[in-house]
Amino acid sequence: MISATVLICCSDTRRRKKLSSLLLGMGMNIVAEAADAPHALRLARSSKPGLVVVDIEQYDFKEMEAAAIIAKERLAPVLLVTVPHQQNIIDAANENYGMSFVIKPITQWSLESAVYNALAAYRKMSELEREINTLKNTLETRKLVEKAKHILMRDLKISEPEAFRRLQKQSMDKGVPMKNLAEAILLNDDLKKS
């Protein structure tokens, strides 16, 4: 059983109820249902579902646009339910890691497999995104600290290890992250120059 909160978007009430029934059978919790794309987008922003399932019979620009926005804003992973031979829908899902698809006719097993894969891919990509952001922040901090060290070396006429040691000590004594301390030194240097 997969545990997640789900928002279903489907214009056809009968298909929406069938999807809901299949998802409930998997142990999912349906938090909202929408009959059209704009409503689905509003609900995705307000209800913060763990998964958005969009049933698309034929290519519908509004539904695809809403699905793409939900995926782009990282509101939730999006699972597109579509009919065979809808290459443009499949291409759209392949272009965005937050979107995946399942082809009709849907069975409990095919839906469960698609949901599991959509959630796993989204989780993995989110973790990679966090790692990338952490590495970017670390690199940015190092660049700022390097610049701050050179300012201290120039102004105080001290060695590089001594400049780094002073930055470290100030950071610990004041409880200020090295990045913030380095930014303050750079700002002070800019103010002196102007």
C-alpha positions in Angstrom: 0.0 0.0 0.0 1.1 3.5 -0.9 0.2 6.3 1.5 -0.2 9.7 0.0 -2.7 12.5 -0.3 -4.1 12.9 -3.8 -5.8 15.6 -5.9 -7.8 14.2 -8.9 -8.5 16.3 -11.9 -10.9 14.8 -14.4 -13.7 16.5 -16.4 -15.8 13.3 -16.6 -17.5 12.4 -13.3 -17.7 8.7 -14.0 -14.0 8.4 -14.8 -13.1 10.6 -11.8 -15.1 8.3 -9.5 -13.3 5.2 -11.0 -9.9 6.8 -10.4 -10.9 7.8 -6.9 -12.1 4.2 -6.2 -8.8 2.7 -7.5 -6.7 5.2 -5.5 -8.7 4.6 -2.3 -8.2 0.8 -2.9 -4.4 1.5 -2.9 -4.7 3.2 0.5 -4.4 6.7 -0.8 -6.3 9.6 0.7 -8.2 11.8 -1.7 -7.9 15.4 -0.5 -9.6 17.1 -3.4 -11.3 16.6 -6.8 -11.5 19.1 -9.7 -13.5 19.0 -12.9 -11.3 21.5 -14.7 -7.7 22.6 -14.9 -8.0 26.1 -13.3 -9.8 24.6 -10.3 -7.2 21.8 -10.0 -4.4 24.4 -10.0 -6.1 26.4 -7.2 -6.7 23.2 -5.2 -3.1 22.1 -5.7 -1.9 25.4 -4.2 -4.2 25.3 -1.3 -4.5 21.6 -0.3 -0.8 20.7 -0.8 -1.4 17.2 -2.1 1.3 14.5 -2.2 0.2 13.6 -5.8 -1.9 15.2 -8.5 -3.6 12.8 -10.9 -4.8 14.4 -14.2 -7.0 12.3 -16.5 -6.6 13.6 -20.1 -8.8 11.9 -22.7 -7.6 14.1 -25.6 -4.8 16.7 -25.5 -6.3 19.7 -23.6 -4.0 22.7 -23.5 -5.6 24.0 -20.2 -5.1 20.7 -18.5 -1.6 20.3 -19.7 -0.7 23.9 -18.8 -2.1 23.4 -15.3 -0.2 20.1 -14.9 3.0 21.7 -16.1 2.6 24.6 -13.6 1.9 22.2 -10.7 5.1 20.3 -11.7 7.2 23.4 -12.3 6.2 25.0 -9.0 7.1 21.7 -7.3 3.6 21.6 -5.7 3.4 17.8 -6.2 4.3 15.1 -8.6 1.8 14.9 -11.5 0.6 11.6 -12.9 -1.1 12.0 -16.3 -3.7 9.4 -17.2 -4.1 9.2 -21.0 -5.2 7.1 -23.9 -2.7 5.4 -26.2 -1.2 7.3 -29.1 -1.1 10.7 -27.4 2.6 11.3 -28.1 2.4 15.0 -27.2 1.2 14.1 -23.7 3.9 11.5 -23.3 6.5 14.1 -24.6 5.3 16.7 -22.1 5.6 14.2 -19.3 9.1 13.2 -20.4 10.3 16.8 -20.5 9.4 17.5 -16.9 10.7 15.2 -14.1 7.7 16.2 -11.9 5.3 14.6 -14.4 4.8 11.0 -15.4 2.1 9.1 -17.2 0.1 5.9 -17.3 -1.8 4.6 -20.4 -5.4 3.5 -20.3 -7.1 1.1 -19.8 -6.0 1.4 -16.2 -5.9 -1.6 -13.8 -5.2 -1.5 -10.1 -1.7 -2.8 -10.8 -0.8 -0.4 -13.6 -2.0 2.6 -11.6 -0.2 1.4 -8.4 3.0 0.9 -10.4 2.7 4.3 -12.0 1.9 6.1 -8.7 4.9 4.4 -7.0 7.2 5.3 -9.9 6.0 8.9 -10.0 6.4 9.4 -6.2 9.9 7.7 -6.2 11.2 9.8 -9.2 9.9 13.0 -7.7 11.4 12.2 -4.3 14.8 11.3 -5.9 14.8 14.5 -8.0 13.9 16.6 -5.1 16.7 15.2 -3.0 19.1 15.8 -5.9 17.8 19.4 -6.2 18.5 19.9 -2.4 22.0 18.5 -2.8 22.7 20.8 -5.7 21.4 23.8 -3.8 23.6 22.8 -0.8 26.6 22.5 -3.0 25.9 25.9 -4.6 25.6 27.5 -1.2 28.8 25.9 -0.1 30.6 27.1 -3.2 29.2 30.6 -2.8 30.3 30.7 0.8 33.8 29.6 -0.1 34.1 32.4 -2.7 32.9 35.0 -0.3 35.2 33.8 2.5 38.2 33.9 0.0 37.4 37.5 -0.9 37.0 38.4 2.8 40.3 36.8 3.6 42.1 38.8 1.0 40.6 42.0 2.3 41.7 41.1 5.9 45.2 40.2 4.6 45.5 43.5 2.7 44.1 45.7 5.5 45.7 44.0 8.5 48.8 42.8 6.8 48.4 39.2 8.0 48.9 35.8 6.4 46.1 33.8 4.7 45.9 31.2 7.5 45.7 34.0 10.1 43.0 35.8 8.1 41.0 32.5 8.0 41.5 31.8 11.7 40.3 35.3 12.5 37.2 34.8 10.4 36.5 31.5 12.0 37.0 32.9 15.5 34.7 35.9 14.9 32.1 33.5 13.4 32.1 31.3 16.5 32.4 34.2 19.0 29.5 36.1 17.5 27.4 33.1 16.4 27.3 34.4 12.9 27.7 32.1 9.9 30.9 32.5 7.9 29.0 33.5 4.8 27.2 36.4 6.6 30.5 37.5 8.2 32.2 37.5 4.8 29.4 39.4 3.2 29.7 42.1 6.0 33.4 42.4 5.4 32.9 42.8 1.6 30.1 45.4 2.2 32.3 47.3 4.6 35.1 47.3 2.0 32.8 48.5 -0.7 31.6 51.3 1.6 35.2 52.4 2.3 35.9 52.6 -1.5 32.9 54.7 -2.3 
